[in-house]
Amino acid sequence: MDGKNRADVYPGLEVDIILKKDQRSGKLTRGIVANLLTSSAFHSRGIKVRLEDGQIGRVAEIVEED
């Protein structure tokens, strides 16, 4: 599932994000969502989040829960 809808993303969720510096390469960073930084219900490039380790990026993929 992609992270373009704000309703799908919430604190505590494991996600893969694209950091600003990795936008060209498309390198993904995995982490746990701490805060949602995008206030709109939808964003075409992904909802911007802050991970628990402080990194900020846009959600590229929501990691499937078992």
N, CA, C and O atoms as a Tripos MOL2 file, in Angstrom:
@<TRIPOS>MOLECULE
protein
  264   263    66     0     0
PROTEIN
NO_CHARGES

@<TRIPOS>ATOM
      1 N           0.8460   -1.1760    0.0000 N.3       1 MET1
      2 CA          0.0000    0.0000    0.0000 C.3       1 MET1
      3 C           0.8930    1.2410    0.0000 C.2       1 MET1
      4 O           1.8840    1.3080    0.7270 O.2       1 MET1
      5 N           0.5290    2.2130   -0.8190 N.am      2 ASP2
      6 CA          1.3150    3.4490   -0.8340 C.3       2 ASP2
      7 C           0.8430    4.3830    0.2780 C.2       2 ASP2
      8 O          -0.2130    4.1590    0.8690 O.2       2 ASP2
      9 N           1.6000    5.4020    0.5560 N.am      3 GLY3
     10 CA          1.2860    6.3030    1.6540 C.3       3 GLY3
     11 C           0.7700    7.6420    1.1970 C.2       3 GLY3
     12 O           1.1630    8.6740    1.7410 O.2       3 GLY3
     13 N          -0.1120    7.6490    0.2010 N.am      4 LYS4
     14 CA         -0.6200    8.9120   -0.3360 C.3       4 LYS4
     15 C          -1.8650    9.4180    0.3910 C.2       4 LYS4
     16 O          -2.1850   10.6050    0.3180 O.2       4 LYS4
     17 N          -2.5700    8.5240    1.0960 N.am      5 ASN5
     18 CA         -3.7610    8.9120    1.8390 C.3       5 ASN5
     19 C          -3.4210    9.0370    3.3180 C.2       5 ASN5
     20 O          -2.8930    8.1060    3.9260 O.2       5 ASN5
     21 N          -3.7310   10.2020    3.8920 N.am      6 ARG6
     22 CA         -3.3990   10.4610    5.2970 C.3       6 ARG6
     23 C          -4.0960    9.4720    6.2340 C.2       6 ARG6
     24 O          -3.5570    9.1350    7.2880 O.2       6 ARG6
     25 N          -5.2840    9.0070    5.8590 N.am      7 ALA7
     26 CA         -6.0470    8.0920    6.7010 C.3       7 ALA7
     27 C          -5.3320    6.7450    6.8810 C.2       7 ALA7
     28 O          -5.5810    6.0400    7.8580 O.2       7 ALA7
     29 N          -4.4460    6.3880    5.9420 N.am      8 ASP8
     30 CA         -3.7350    5.1080    6.0000 C.3       8 ASP8
     31 C          -2.4730    5.1620    6.8570 C.2       8 ASP8
     32 O          -1.9040    4.1220    7.1890 O.2       8 ASP8
     33 N          -2.0320    6.3720    7.2180 N.am      9 VAL9
     34 CA         -0.7560    6.5510    7.9270 C.3       9 VAL9
     35 C          -1.0340    7.0580    9.3420 C.2       9 VAL9
     36 O          -1.8110    7.9940    9.5280 O.2       9 VAL9
     37 N          -0.4000    6.4420   10.3320 N.am     10 TYR10
     38 CA         -0.6280    6.8420   11.7250 C.3      10 TYR10
     39 C           0.6220    6.5350   12.5500 C.2      10 TYR10
     40 O           1.4240    5.6810   12.1690 O.2      10 TYR10
     41 N           0.7920    7.2320   13.6840 N.am     11 PRO11
     42 CA          1.9530    6.9880   14.5480 C.3      11 PRO11
     43 C           2.0290    5.5230   14.9870 C.2      11 PRO11
     44 O           1.0190    4.9110   15.3360 O.2      11 PRO11
     45 N           3.2450    4.9760   14.9600 N.am     12 GLY12
     46 CA          3.4590    3.5920   15.3410 C.3      12 GLY12
     47 C           3.4920    2.6390   14.1590 C.2      12 GLY12
     48 O           3.8490    1.4710   14.3130 O.2      12 GLY12
     49 N           3.1200    3.1280   12.9700 N.am     13 LEU13
     50 CA          3.0980    2.3070   11.7610 C.3      13 LEU13
     51 C           4.5080    2.1850   11.1880 C.2      13 LEU13
     52 O           5.2620    3.1580   11.1800 O.2      13 LEU13
     53 N           4.8690    0.9800   10.7050 N.am     14 GLU14
     54 CA          6.1760    0.7860   10.0570 C.3      14 GLU14
     55 C           6.0410    1.1240    8.5760 C.2      14 GLU14
     56 O           5.1720    0.5940    7.8830 O.2      14 GLU14
     57 N           6.9080    2.0120    8.1000 N.am     15 VAL15
     58 CA          6.8300    2.4940    6.7210 C.3      15 VAL15
     59 C           8.2190    2.5860    6.0950 C.2      15 VAL15
     60 O           9.2340    2.6000    6.7910 O.2      15 VAL15
     61 N           8.2380    2.6480    4.7710 N.am     16 ASP16
     62 CA          9.4350    2.9930    4.0170 C.3      16 ASP16
     63 C           9.2210    4.4080    3.5050 C.2      16 ASP16
     64 O           8.1990    4.7040    2.8860 O.2      16 ASP16
     65 N          10.1890    5.2840    3.7650 N.am     17 ILE17
     66 CA         10.0830    6.6720    3.3070 C.3      17 ILE17
     67 C          11.2230    7.0050    2.3640 C.2      17 ILE17
     68 O          12.2480    6.3240    2.3340 O.2      17 ILE17
     69 N          11.0230    8.0720    1.5900 N.am     18 ILE18
     70 CA         12.0850    8.6230    0.7560 C.3      18 ILE18
     71 C          12.5030    9.9410    1.3850 C.2      18 ILE18
     72 O          11.7020   10.8690    1.4900 O.2      18 ILE18
     73 N          13.7640   10.0190    1.8030 N.am     19 LEU19
     74 CA         14.3060   11.2510    2.3660 C.3      19 LEU19
     75 C          14.5330   12.2490    1.2430 C.2      19 LEU19
     76 O          14.6870   11.8530    0.0870 O.2      19 LEU19
     77 N          14.5550   13.5320    1.5620 N.am     20 LYS20
     78 CA         14.7650   14.5810    0.5720 C.3      20 LYS20
     79 C          16.0530   14.3280   -0.2300 C.2      20 LYS20
     80 O          16.0720   14.4730   -1.4530 O.2      20 LYS20
     81 N          17.1230   13.9480    0.4760 N.am     21 LYS21
     82 CA         18.4160   13.7420   -0.1960 C.3      21 LYS21
     83 C          18.4240   12.5100   -1.0920 C.2      21 LYS21
     84 O          19.3040   12.3680   -1.9410 O.2      21 LYS21
     85 N          17.4470   11.6130   -0.9120 N.am     22 ASP22
     86 CA         17.3870   10.3740   -1.6910 C.3      22 ASP22
     87 C          16.3370   10.4040   -2.7960 C.2      22 ASP22
     88 O          16.0670    9.3770   -3.4180 O.2      22 ASP22
     89 N          15.7400   11.5730   -3.0500 N.am     23 GLN23
     90 CA         14.6640   11.6430   -4.0360 C.3      23 GLN23
     91 C          15.1290   11.2360   -5.4320 C.2      23 GLN23
     92 O          14.3820   10.5880   -6.1650 O.2      23 GLN23
     93 N          16.3370   11.6020   -5.8040 N.am     24 ARG24
     94 CA         16.8280   11.2560   -7.1430 C.3      24 ARG24
     95 C          17.1140    9.7670   -7.2740 C.2      24 ARG24
     96 O          16.7910    9.1590   -8.2950 O.2      24 ARG24
     97 N          17.7170    9.1760   -6.2470 N.am     25 SER25
     98 CA         18.0810    7.7580   -6.3110 C.3      25 SER25
     99 C          16.8950    6.8490   -6.0000 C.2      25 SER25
    100 O          16.8550    5.7030   -6.4480 O.2      25 SER25
    101 N          15.9300    7.3560   -5.2360 N.am     26 GLY26
    102 CA         14.7740    6.5470   -4.8570 C.3      26 GLY26
    103 C          15.0620    5.5970   -3.7050 C.2      26 GLY26
    104 O          14.2730    4.6920   -3.4360 O.2      26 GLY26
    105 N          16.1940    5.7960   -3.0190 N.am     27 LYS27
    106 CA         16.5680    4.9380   -1.8900 C.3      27 LYS27
    107 C          15.5380    5.0810   -0.7760 C.2      27 LYS27
    108 O          15.1450    6.1900   -0.4150 O.2      27 LYS27
    109 N          15.1070    3.9390   -0.2380 N.am     28 LEU28
    110 CA         14.0930    3.9330    0.8120 C.3      28 LEU28
    111 C          14.7380    3.7770    2.1860 C.2      28 LEU28
    112 O          15.7670    3.1180    2.3360 O.2      28 LEU28
    113 N          14.1150    4.3920    3.1770 N.am     29 THR29
    114 CA         14.5510    4.2870    4.5700 C.3      29 THR29
    115 C          13.3730    3.7500    5.3710 C.2      29 THR29
    116 O          12.2700    4.2930    5.2920 O.2      29 THR29
    117 N          13.5960    2.6870    6.1410 N.am     30 ARG30
    118 CA         12.5110    2.0700    6.9160 C.3      30 ARG30
    119 C          12.5190    2.5970    8.3430 C.2      30 ARG30
    120 O          13.5770    2.8080    8.9370 O.2      30 ARG30
    121 N          11.3330    2.8050    8.8780 N.am     31 GLY31
    122 CA         11.2280    3.2600   10.2550 C.3      31 GLY31
    123 C           9.8000    3.2640   10.7390 C.2      31 GLY31
    124 O           8.8770    2.8700   10.0270 O.2      31 GLY31
    125 N           9.6350    3.7220   11.9800 N.am     32 ILE32
    126 CA          8.3230    3.7870   12.6230 C.3      32 ILE32
    127 C           7.8740    5.2470   12.6620 C.2      32 ILE32
    128 O           8.6430    6.1190   13.0670 O.2      32 ILE32
    129 N           6.6430    5.5200   12.2460 N.am     33 VAL33
    130 CA          6.1000    6.8760   12.2070 C.3      33 VAL33
    131 C           5.9450    7.4340   13.6230 C.2      33 VAL33
    132 O           5.3520    6.7940   14.4910 O.2      33 VAL33
    133 N           6.4870    8.6370   13.8420 N.am     34 ALA34
    134 CA          6.3010    9.3360   15.1120 C.3      34 ALA34
    135 C           5.2310   10.4230   14.9670 C.2      34 ALA34
    136 O           4.3440   10.5430   15.8120 O.2      34 ALA34
    137 N           5.3210   11.2190   13.8840 N.am     35 ASN35
    138 CA          4.3640   12.3070   13.6420 C.3      35 ASN35
    139 C           4.0260   12.3860   12.1630 C.2      35 ASN35
    140 O           4.8420   12.0350   11.3110 O.2      35 ASN35
    141 N           2.8150   12.8490   11.8630 N.am     36 LEU36
    142 CA          2.4250   13.1620   10.4930 C.3      36 LEU36
    143 C           2.6220   14.6540   10.3060 C.2      36 LEU36
    144 O           2.1620   15.4520   11.1220 O.2      36 LEU36
    145 N           3.3050   15.0340    9.2330 N.am     37 LEU37
    146 CA          3.5920   16.4430    8.9880 C.3      37 LEU37
    147 C           2.7320   17.0390    7.8800 C.2      37 LEU37
    148 O           2.6590   18.2600    7.7490 O.2      37 LEU37
    149 N           2.0810   16.1950    7.0810 N.am     38 THR38
    150 CA          1.1750   16.6700    6.0370 C.3      38 THR38
    151 C          -0.2230   16.7660    6.6210 C.2      38 THR38
    152 O          -0.7260   15.7990    7.1940 O.2      38 THR38
    153 N          -0.8580   17.9300    6.4790 N.am     39 SER39
    154 CA         -2.1900   18.1090    7.0560 C.3      39 SER39
    155 C          -3.3140   17.7650    6.0830 C.2      39 SER39
    156 O          -4.4350   17.4950    6.5150 O.2      39 SER39
    157 N          -3.0360   17.7700    4.7680 N.am     40 SER40
    158 CA         -4.0920   17.4590    3.8060 C.3      40 SER40
    159 C          -4.3990   15.9650    3.8000 C.2      40 SER40
    160 O          -3.5640   15.1580    4.2070 O.2      40 SER40
    161 N          -5.5900   15.5960    3.3420 N.am     41 ALA41
    162 CA         -6.0420   14.2020    3.3550 C.3      41 ALA41
    163 C          -5.3100   13.3530    2.3250 C.2      41 ALA41
    164 O          -5.2260   12.1350    2.4830 O.2      41 ALA41
    165 N          -4.7710   13.9790    1.2600 N.am     42 PHE42
    166 CA         -4.0930   13.2500    0.1850 C.3      42 PHE42
    167 C          -2.9100   14.0650   -0.2990 C.2      42 PHE42
    168 O          -2.9800   15.2920   -0.3690 O.2      42 PHE42
    169 N          -1.8160   13.3810   -0.6370 N.am     43 HIS43
    170 CA         -0.6820   14.0580   -1.2640 C.3      43 HIS43
    171 C          -0.1240   13.1360   -2.3300 C.2      43 HIS43
    172 O           0.1670   11.9700   -2.0610 O.2      43 HIS43
    173 N           0.0280   13.6610   -3.5540 N.am     44 SER44
    174 CA          0.4080   12.8320   -4.6980 C.3      44 SER44
    175 C           1.7900   12.2010   -4.5710 C.2      44 SER44
    176 O           2.0370   11.1520   -5.1650 O.2      44 SER44
    177 N           2.6980   12.8160   -3.8090 N.am     45 ARG45
    178 CA          4.0510   12.2570   -3.6540 C.3      45 ARG45
    179 C           4.2160   11.5040   -2.3390 C.2      45 ARG45
    180 O           5.3000   10.9990   -2.0490 O.2      45 ARG45
    181 N           3.1600   11.4250   -1.5460 N.am     46 GLY46
    182 CA          3.2150   10.7030   -0.2830 C.3      46 GLY46
    183 C           3.0950   11.6350    0.9070 C.2      46 GLY46
    184 O           3.5190   12.7890    0.8460 O.2      46 GLY46
    185 N           2.5210   11.1400    1.9790 N.am     47 ILE47
    186 CA          2.3510   11.9100    3.2040 C.3      47 ILE47
    187 C           3.7120   12.1060    3.8590 C.2      47 ILE47
    188 O           4.4740   11.1500    4.0080 O.2      47 ILE47
    189 N           4.0200   13.3330    4.2500 N.am     48 LYS48
    190 CA          5.3010   13.6160    4.9060 C.3      48 LYS48
    191 C           5.1970   13.2630    6.3840 C.2      48 LYS48
    192 O           4.2490   13.6560    7.0640 O.2      48 LYS48
    193 N           6.1930   12.5110    6.8720 N.am     49 VAL49
    194 CA          6.1870   12.0560    8.2540 C.3      49 VAL49
    195 C           7.5550   12.2530    8.8950 C.2      49 VAL49
    196 O           8.5660   12.3980    8.2080 O.2      49 VAL49
    197 N           7.5650   12.2560   10.2310 N.am     50 ARG50
    198 CA          8.8080   12.2150   11.0000 C.3      50 ARG50
    199 C           8.8680   10.8320   11.6320 C.2      50 ARG50
    200 O           7.9180   10.3930   12.2810 O.2      50 ARG50
    201 N           9.9920   10.1490   11.4380 N.am     51 LEU51
    202 CA         10.1760    8.8370   12.0500 C.3      51 LEU51
    203 C          10.6080    8.9980   13.4910 C.2      51 LEU51
    204 O          10.9930   10.0900   13.9100 O.2      51 LEU51
    205 N          10.5460    7.9010   14.2630 N.am     52 GLU52
    206 CA         10.9380    7.9420   15.6710 C.3      52 GLU52
    207 C          12.3950    8.3420   15.8490 C.2      52 GLU52
    208 O          12.7580    8.8850   16.8930 O.2      52 GLU52
    209 N          13.2480    8.0820   14.8410 N.am     53 ASP53
    210 CA         14.6560    8.4550   14.9460 C.3      53 ASP53
    211 C          14.9200    9.8870   14.4670 C.2      53 ASP53
    212 O          16.0700   10.3230   14.4140 O.2      53 ASP53
    213 N          13.8440   10.6240   14.1140 N.am     54 GLY54
    214 CA         13.9670   12.0310   13.7600 C.3      54 GLY54
    215 C          14.0690   12.3250   12.2750 C.2      54 GLY54
    216 O          14.0030   13.4890   11.8790 O.2      54 GLY54
    217 N          14.2270   11.3070   11.4420 N.am     55 GLN55
    218 CA         14.3300   11.5300   10.0010 C.3      55 GLN55
    219 C          12.9550   11.9130    9.4400 C.2      55 GLN55
    220 O          11.9210   11.4260    9.8970 O.2      55 GLN55
    221 N          12.9760   12.8030    8.4330 N.am     56 ILE56
    222 CA         11.7430   13.2910    7.8230 C.3      56 ILE56
    223 C          11.7500   12.9470    6.3410 C.2      56 ILE56
    224 O          12.7490   13.1500    5.6500 O.2      56 ILE56
    225 N          10.6280   12.4240    5.8600 N.am     57 GLY57
    226 CA         10.5070   12.0970    4.4480 C.3      57 GLY57
    227 C           9.0720   11.7830    4.0980 C.2      57 GLY57
    228 O           8.1770   11.8460    4.9410 O.2      57 GLY57
    229 N           8.8690   11.4410    2.8290 N.am     58 ARG58
    230 CA          7.5220   11.1210    2.3530 C.3      58 ARG58
    231 C           7.3500    9.6090    2.2880 C.2      58 ARG58
    232 O           8.2480    8.8840    1.8600 O.2      58 ARG58
    233 N           6.1790    9.1480    2.7200 N.am     59 VAL59
    234 CA          5.9010    7.7130    2.7490 C.3      59 VAL59
    235 C           5.8160    7.1910    1.3110 C.2      59 VAL59
    236 O           5.0060    7.6590    0.5120 O.2      59 VAL59
    237 N           6.6690    6.2150    1.0040 N.am     60 ALA60
    238 CA          6.6430    5.5680   -0.3090 C.3      60 ALA60
    239 C           5.8390    4.2730   -0.2470 C.2      60 ALA60
    240 O           5.1400    3.9200   -1.1970 O.2      60 ALA60
    241 N           5.9450    3.5740    0.8720 N.am     61 GLU61
    242 CA          5.3080    2.2710    1.0130 C.3      61 GLU61
    243 C           4.9930    2.0220    2.4790 C.2      61 GLU61
    244 O           5.7830    2.3460    3.3660 O.2      61 GLU61
    245 N           3.8220    1.4410    2.7170 N.am     62 ILE62
    246 CA          3.4680    1.0110    4.0710 C.3      62 ILE62
    247 C           3.8500   -0.4580    4.1720 C.2      62 ILE62
    248 O           3.4190   -1.2720    3.3550 O.2      62 ILE62
    249 N           4.6560   -0.7970    5.1690 N.am     63 VAL63
    250 CA          5.0970   -2.1810    5.3490 C.3      63 VAL63
    251 C           3.9110   -3.0080    5.8290 C.2      63 VAL63
    252 O           3.2480   -2.6540    6.8040 O.2      63 VAL63
    253 N           3.6560   -4.1030    5.1390 N.am     64 GLU64
    254 CA          2.5120   -4.9550    5.4790 C.3      64 GLU64
    255 C           2.6790   -5.5690    6.8530 C.2      64 GLU64
    256 O           3.7490   -6.0710    7.1950 O.2      64 GLU64
    257 N           1.6180   -5.5260    7.6360 N.am     65 GLU65
    258 CA          1.6340   -6.1320    8.9590 C.3      65 GLU65
    259 C           1.2520   -7.6050    8.8260 C.2      65 GLU65
    260 O           0.4220   -7.9640    7.9900 O.2      65 GLU65
    261 N           1.8570   -8.4500    9.6510 N.am     66 ASP66
    262 CA          1.5740   -9.8850    9.5960 C.3      66 ASP66
    263 C           0.2080  -10.2140   10.1470 C.2      66 ASP66
    264 O          -0.1830  -11.3810   10.1720 O.2      66 ASP66
@<TRIPOS>BOND
     1     1     2 1
     2     2     3 1
     3     3     4 2
     4     3     5 am
     5     5     6 1
     6     6     7 1
     7     7     8 2
     8     7     9 am
     9     9    10 1
    10    10    11 1
    11    11    12 2
    12    11    13 am
    13    13    14 1
    14    14    15 1
    15    15    16 2
    16    15    17 am
    17    17    18 1
    18    18    19 1
    19    19    20 2
    20    19    21 am
    21    21    22 1
    22    22    23 1
    23    23    24 2
    24    23    25 am
    25    25    26 1
    26    26    27 1
    27    27    28 2
    28    27    29 am
    29    29    30 1
    30    30    31 1
    31    31    32 2
    32    31    33 am
    33    33    34 1
    34    34    35 1
    35    35    36 2
    36    35    37 am
    37    37    38 1
    38    38    39 1
    39    39    40 2
    40    39    41 am
    41    41    42 1
    42    42    43 1
    43    43    44 2
    44    43    45 am
    45    45    46 1
    46    46    47 1
    47    47    48 2
    48    47    49 am
    49    49    50 1
    50    50    51 1
    51    51    52 2
    52    51    53 am
    53    53    54 1
    54    54    55 1
    55    55    56 2
    56    55    57 am
    57    57    58 1
    58    58    59 1
    59    59    60 2
    60    59    61 am
    61    61    62 1
    62    62    63 1
    63    63    64 2
    64    63    65 am
    65    65    66 1
    66    66    67 1
    67    67    68 2
    68    67    69 am
    69    69    70 1
    70    70    71 1
    71    71    72 2
    72    71    73 am
    73    73    74 1
    74    74    75 1
    75    75    76 2
    76    75    77 am
    77    77    78 1
    78    78    79 1
    79    79    80 2
    80    79    81 am
    81    81    82 1
    82    82    83 1
    83    83    84 2
    84    83    85 am
    85    85    86 1
    86    86    87 1
    87    87    88 2
    88    87    89 am
    89    89    90 1
    90    90    91 1
    91    91    92 2
    92    91    93 am
    93    93    94 1
    94    94    95 1
    95    95    96 2
    96    95    97 am
    97    97    98 1
    98    98    99 1
    99    99   100 2
   100    99   101 am
   101   101   102 1
   102   102   103 1
   103   103   104 2
   104   103   105 am
   105   105   106 1
   106   106   107 1
   107   107   108 2
   108   107   109 am
   109   109   110 1
   110   110   111 1
   111   111   112 2
   112   111   113 am
   113   113   114 1
   114   114   115 1
   115   115   116 2
   116   115   117 am
   117   117   118 1
   118   118   119 1
   119   119   120 2
   120   119   121 am
   121   121   122 1
   122   122   123 1
   123   123   124 2
   124   123   125 am
   125   125   126 1
   126   126   127 1
   127   127   128 2
   128   127   129 am
   129   129   130 1
   130   130   131 1
   131   131   132 2
   132   131   133 am
   133   133   134 1
   134   134   135 1
   135   135   136 2
   136   135   137 am
   137   137   138 1
   138   138   139 1
   139   139   140 2
   140   139   141 am
   141   141   142 1
   142   142   143 1
   143   143   144 2
   144   143   145 am
   145   145   146 1
   146   146   147 1
   147   147   148 2
   148   147   149 am
   149   149   150 1
   150   150   151 1
   151   151   152 2
   152   151   153 am
   153   153   154 1
   154   154   155 1
   155   155   156 2
   156   155   157 am
   157   157   158 1
   158   158   159 1
   159   159   160 2
   160   159   161 am
   161   161   162 1
   162   162   163 1
   163   163   164 2
   164   163   165 am
   165   165   166 1
   166   166   167 1
   167   167   168 2
   168   167   169 am
   169   169   170 1
   170   170   171 1
   171   171   172 2
   172   171   173 am
   173   173   174 1
   174   174   175 1
   175   175   176 2
   176   175   177 am
   177   177   178 1
   178   178   179 1
   179   179   180 2
   180   179   181 am
   181   181   182 1
   182   182   183 1
   183   183   184 2
   184   183   185 am
   185   185   186 1
   186   186   187 1
   187   187   188 2
   188   187   189 am
   189   189   190 1
   190   190   191 1
   191   191   192 2
   192   191   193 am
   193   193   194 1
   194   194   195 1
   195   195   196 2
   196   195   197 am
   197   197   198 1
   198   198   199 1
   199   199   200 2
   200   199   201 am
   201   201   202 1
   202   202   203 1
   203   203   204 2
   204   203   205 am
   205   205   206 1
   206   206   207 1
   207   207   208 2
   208   207   209 am
   209   209   210 1
   210   210   211 1
   211   211   212 2
   212   211   213 am
   213   213   214 1
   214   214   215 1
   215   215   216 2
   216   215   217 am
   217   217   218 1
   218   218   219 1
   219   219   220 2
   220   219   221 am
   221   221   222 1
   222   222   223 1
   223   223   224 2
   224   223   225 am
   225   225   226 1
   226   226   227 1
   227   227   228 2
   228   227   229 am
   229   229   230 1
   230   230   231 1
   231   231   232 2
   232   231   233 am
   233   233   234 1
   234   234   235 1
   235   235   236 2
   236   235   237 am
   237   237   238 1
   238   238   239 1
   239   239   240 2
   240   239   241 am
   241   241   242 1
   242   242   243 1
   243   243   244 2
   244   243   245 am
   245   245   246 1
   246   246   247 1
   247   247   248 2
   248   247   249 am
   249   249   250 1
   250   250   251 1
   251   251   252 2
   252   251   253 am
   253   253   254 1
   254   254   255 1
   255   255   256 2
   256   255   257 am
   257   257   258 1
   258   258   259 1
   259   259   260 2
   260   259   261 am
   261   261   262 1
   262   262   263 1
   263   263   264 2
@<TRIPOS>SUBSTRUCTURE
     1 MET1         2 RESIDUE 1 A MET
     2 ASP2         6 RESIDUE 1 A ASP
     3 GLY3        10 RESIDUE 1 A GLY
     4 LYS4        14 RESIDUE 1 A LYS
     5 ASN5        18 RESIDUE 1 A ASN
     6 ARG6        22 RESIDUE 1 A ARG
     7 ALA7        26 RESIDUE 1 A ALA
     8 ASP8        30 RESIDUE 1 A ASP
     9 VAL9        34 RESIDUE 1 A VAL
    10 TYR10       38 RESIDUE 1 A TYR
    11 PRO11       42 RESIDUE 1 A PRO
    12 GLY12       46 RESIDUE 1 A GLY
    13 LEU13       50 RESIDUE 1 A LEU
    14 GLU14       54 RESIDUE 1 A GLU
    15 VAL15       58 RESIDUE 1 A VAL
    16 ASP16       62 RESIDUE 1 A ASP
    17 ILE17       66 RESIDUE 1 A ILE
    18 ILE18       70 RESIDUE 1 A ILE
    19 LEU19       74 RESIDUE 1 A LEU
    20 LYS20       78 RESIDUE 1 A LYS
    21 LYS21       82 RESIDUE 1 A LYS
    22 ASP22       86 RESIDUE 1 A ASP
    23 GLN23       90 RESIDUE 1 A GLN
    24 ARG24       94 RESIDUE 1 A ARG
    25 SER25       98 RESIDUE 1 A SER
    26 GLY26      102 RESIDUE 1 A GLY
    27 LYS27      106 RESIDUE 1 A LYS
    28 LEU28      110 RESIDUE 1 A LEU
    29 THR29      114 RESIDUE 1 A THR
    30 ARG30      118 RESIDUE 1 A ARG
    31 GLY31      122 RESIDUE 1 A GLY
    32 ILE32      126 RESIDUE 1 A ILE
    33 VAL33      130 RESIDUE 1 A VAL
    34 ALA34      134 RESIDUE 1 A ALA
    35 ASN35      138 RESIDUE 1 A ASN
    36 LEU36      142 RESIDUE 1 A LEU
    37 LEU37      146 RESIDUE 1 A LEU
    38 THR38      150 RESIDUE 1 A THR
    39 SER39      154 RESIDUE 1 A SER
    40 SER40      158 RESIDUE 1 A SER
    41 ALA41      162 RESIDUE 1 A ALA
    42 PHE42      166 RESIDUE 1 A PHE
    43 HIS43      170 RESIDUE 1 A HIS
    44 SER44      174 RESIDUE 1 A SER
    45 ARG45      178 RESIDUE 1 A ARG
    46 GLY46      182 RESIDUE 1 A GLY
    47 ILE47      186 RESIDUE 1 A ILE
    48 LYS48      190 RESIDUE 1 A LYS
    49 VAL49      194 RESIDUE 1 A VAL
    50 ARG50      198 RESIDUE 1 A ARG
    51 LEU51      202 RESIDUE 1 A LEU
    52 GLU52      206 RESIDUE 1 A GLU
    53 ASP53      210 RESIDUE 1 A ASP
    54 GLY54      214 RESIDUE 1 A GLY
    55 GLN55      218 RESIDUE 1 A GLN
    56 ILE56      222 RESIDUE 1 A ILE
    57 GLY57      226 RESIDUE 1 A GLY
    58 ARG58      230 RESIDUE 1 A ARG
    59 VAL59      234 RESIDUE 1 A VAL
    60 ALA60      238 RESIDUE 1 A ALA
    61 GLU61      242 RESIDUE 1 A GLU
    62 ILE62      246 RESIDUE 1 A ILE
    63 VAL63      250 RESIDUE 1 A VAL
    64 GLU64      254 RESIDUE 1 A GLU
    65 GLU65      258 RESIDUE 1 A GLU
    66 ASP66      262 RESIDUE 1 A ASP
